[in-house]
């Protein structure tokens, strides 16, 4: 009985975790000593000037702010001259269209003709007919959503190797507050960062 209860609990946890429509993935070298990282800097992906306009980095300022808050809470200081680590970020958003159909309302009509039994009305079997016709609903609605990904990578400047990466994928409505999504996603990603908050 206990084994069945445990299986049911695991199934519920598995299903509920899949319904969240967001996933955090991290990867890092377990042999890396993260205590050696005291300073960091940013490098924008694809170019060496972070503030350069990039159409796909409209929320770059929010992303950098969010990471700065995470690093500050862990005791790391920004140093653009000789950083121990370099952070880069990547974003992507794909627009998808989902369709839904509203419920259909129908009107039904029934007709009954009673039969006769031994000459008395109301006895025996008769003939009955019914029909329904949809009169409202059944409308198809298209909704635009975004499938977004935010990824951070951290390089060790002394070895030149990738030290850590974290990514979150999330489905959201295009009307949602993207800045809030970025801030929340960054917090969730850095919960799995090897350097813990002080």
C-alpha positions in Angstrom: 0.0 0.0 0.0 2.9 2.4 0.9 4.5 1.6 -2.4 1.3 2.4 -4.3 1.0 5.7 -2.4 4.6 6.6 -3.3 4.0 5.8 -7.0 0.9 8.0 -7.0 2.8 10.9 -5.3 5.7 10.6 -7.8 3.2 10.6 -10.7 1.4 13.8 -9.4 4.8 15.5 -8.9 5.9 14.6 -12.4 2.6 15.8 -14.0 2.5 19.0 -12.0 6.1 19.8 -12.9 5.3 19.4 -16.6 2.4 21.8 -16.4 4.6 24.8 -15.5 5.6 25.5 -19.1 9.0 26.6 -18.0 12.3 24.7 -17.6 15.6 25.6 -16.0 18.7 23.8 -17.2 22.2 24.3 -15.8 25.6 22.8 -16.7 29.0 23.4 -15.1 32.3 21.6 -14.4 32.1 20.2 -10.9 35.9 20.3 -10.6 35.9 24.1 -10.9 36.6 26.0 -7.6 34.0 28.7 -7.8 35.4 30.4 -4.6 38.2 31.9 -6.8 35.7 34.1 -8.7 35.6 37.5 -7.0 35.1 39.8 -10.0 33.2 39.6 -13.2 32.3 41.6 -16.3 29.8 41.4 -19.2 30.4 40.8 -22.9 27.5 41.1 -25.3 27.1 38.1 -27.6 28.4 38.8 -31.1 30.1 42.1 -30.4 32.4 43.7 -27.9 30.4 46.8 -27.0 27.5 46.0 -24.6 25.6 49.2 -25.2 25.5 48.8 -29.0 21.9 48.6 -30.3 20.8 45.1 -31.1 17.3 44.4 -32.2 17.2 41.1 -30.4 18.5 42.5 -27.1 15.8 45.1 -26.3 15.9 44.0 -22.7 19.7 43.9 -22.4 19.6 46.6 -19.7 17.2 44.6 -17.6 19.2 41.4 -18.1 22.4 43.1 -17.0 20.7 44.7 -14.0 19.2 41.3 -12.9 22.6 39.6 -13.1 24.3 42.4 -11.2 21.8 42.0 -8.4 22.5 38.2 -8.3 26.3 38.8 -8.3 26.1 41.5 -5.6 24.1 39.2 -3.3 26.9 36.6 -3.7 29.8 39.0 -3.0 31.1 39.4 -6.5 32.1 42.8 -7.8 32.1 44.1 -11.4 35.6 44.7 -12.8 35.8 45.6 -16.5 39.6 45.7 -16.5 40.7 42.3 -15.0 37.6 40.2 -14.2 37.9 36.7 -13.0 34.8 35.7 -15.0 33.1 37.0 -18.1 29.3 36.6 -18.5 27.4 36.6 -21.8 23.7 36.2 -22.4 21.5 35.0 -25.2 17.8 35.5 -25.8 15.4 34.0 -28.3 11.6 34.3 -28.8 9.5 32.4 -31.3 5.9 33.5 -31.8 3.4 30.7 -31.9 -0.3 30.7 -32.6 -2.7 28.6 -30.5 -6.3 28.0 -31.4 -9.3 27.4 -29.1 -13.0 26.8 -29.8 -15.8 28.0 -27.6 -18.5 25.7 -26.5 -21.5 25.2 -28.8 -25.0 26.0 -27.7 -27.8 23.9 -29.3 -31.6 24.1 -29.4 -33.4 20.8 -29.4 -37.0 19.9 -30.5 -38.7 16.7 -29.6 -42.0 15.3 -30.9 -43.8 12.4 -29.5 -46.9 10.5 -30.9 -48.3 8.1 -28.3 -49.6 4.8 -29.5 -52.9 3.1 -28.8 -53.4 -0.2 -26.9 -56.8 -1.9 -26.9 -58.4 1.2 -28.2 -57.3 3.4 -25.2 -55.1 6.4 -25.8 -52.0 6.7 -23.7 -51.1 3.0 -23.7 -48.5 1.1 -25.6 -45.5 2.3 -27.6 -45.5 5.3 -29.9 -43.3 7.2 -32.2 -40.8 9.8 -30.9 -38.4 12.0 -32.7 -35.9 14.6 -31.6 -33.4 17.0 -33.3 -31.0 19.6 -32.2 -29.4 22.5 -34.1 -26.4 24.6 -33.1 -27.4 28.2 -32.7 -24.4 29.9 -30.9 -20.8 29.3 -30.0 -18.2 27.2 -31.6 -16.2 30.2 -32.5 -12.5 29.6 -33.1 -10.1 32.1 -31.4 -6.4 32.5 -32.3 -4.0 33.6 -29.6 -0.4 34.7 -30.1 2.1 33.4 -27.6 5.8 33.5 -27.2 8.2 30.6 -26.6 11.2 32.3 -25.1 14.6 31.3 -23.8 17.1 33.2 -21.7 20.6 31.8 -21.3 23.6 32.9 -19.4 27.1 31.6 -19.8 30.1 32.2 -17.6 33.7 31.9 -18.8 36.8 31.6 -16.6 39.2 34.4 -17.8 42.2 32.6 -16.4 41.6 29.3 -18.4 39.4 30.6 -21.2 37.0 27.7 -20.5 33.3 27.7 -20.0 32.7 27.5 -16.2 28.9 27.6 -16.0 25.8 28.0 -18.0 22.1 28.4 -17.1 19.0 28.6 -19.2 15.3 29.0 -18.7 12.6 28.3 -21.4 9.2 29.6 -20.9 5.9 30.0 -22.8 4.2 33.4 -22.2 1.5 35.6 -23.7 2.8 38.5 -25.8 0.8 40.9 -23.6 2.8 39.8 -20.5 5.3 42.1 -18.8 8.5 40.9 -20.4 10.8 42.8 -18.0 9.1 41.0 -15.1 9.6 37.7 -16.9 13.3 38.4 -17.4 13.8 39.3 -13.7 11.9 36.3 -12.5 13.7 34.0 -14.9 17.1 35.3 -13.8 16.3 34.6 -10.1 15.2 31.1 -11.0 18.3 30.4 -13.1 20.8 31.7 -10.5 19.2 29.6 -7.8 21.2 26.8 -9.4 24.4 28.9 -9.5 27.3 27.2 -7.6 28.1 30.3 -5.5 25.4 30.7 -3.0 24.0 34.0 -1.6 25.5 35.5 1.5 
